[in-house]
């Protein structure tokens, strides 16, 4: 069994957030049901947990 690659894990975290994409950009949107005060603040803790740099679970 192959371990998931960091790239795949990052994509999974990003896809769980409200977003839209096109050929020139990716836009993250704030989800009022998640902790955090803006879209970036909601994304960063998820990535920190993924890379083991957070003290809290996302």
ABEGO torsion letter per residue (X at the ends): XBBBBAAAAAAAAAAABBBBBBAABBBBBBBAABBEABAAAAAAAAAAAAAGABABBX
